[in-house]
C-alpha cells in the first residue's frame, strides 16, 4: 500500500468495510463510521479476502470542517450517483433476471 500510494508506512491508516464490494457507504460517513487502524510491520495482521474494500488515508491530514452548503452539495451528488446505480441495477435485473456472482 505504501508503494502504491507513495505514502510512508508510518503515515498510513486503513479501514476495512465489513461488507464486500459493492460497498454502500456515503463518502461523508467514511471518516467517522469506519474504524481506522495503523499498519504494523506484521504482514499477516491485515486479513483481506476477495471482494473486501479497503480504505486508506494519510494520518497527517486533518478532516476539513464542511459548511452546510458544501455538505449539501456532496449529498446531492451522492444522491444522484445512487439513483444512477439503482437504475443500472434495475436494468440489469430486468434484462438478465438474476445476479451474477
Secondary structure as GFF3:
##gff-version 3
##sequence-region A 1 101
A	DSSP	alpha_helix	2	5	.	.	.	ID=ss1
A	DSSP	three_ten_helix	9	11	.	.	.	ID=ss2
A	DSSP	beta_strand	12	20	.	.	.	ID=ss3
A	DSSP	alpha_helix	30	33	.	.	.	ID=ss4
A	DSSP	beta_strand	37	38	.	.	.	ID=ss5
A	DSSP	three_ten_helix	43	45	.	.	.	ID=ss6
A	DSSP	beta_strand	52	58	.	.	.	ID=ss7
A	DSSP	alpha_helix	68	96	.	.	.	ID=ss8
###
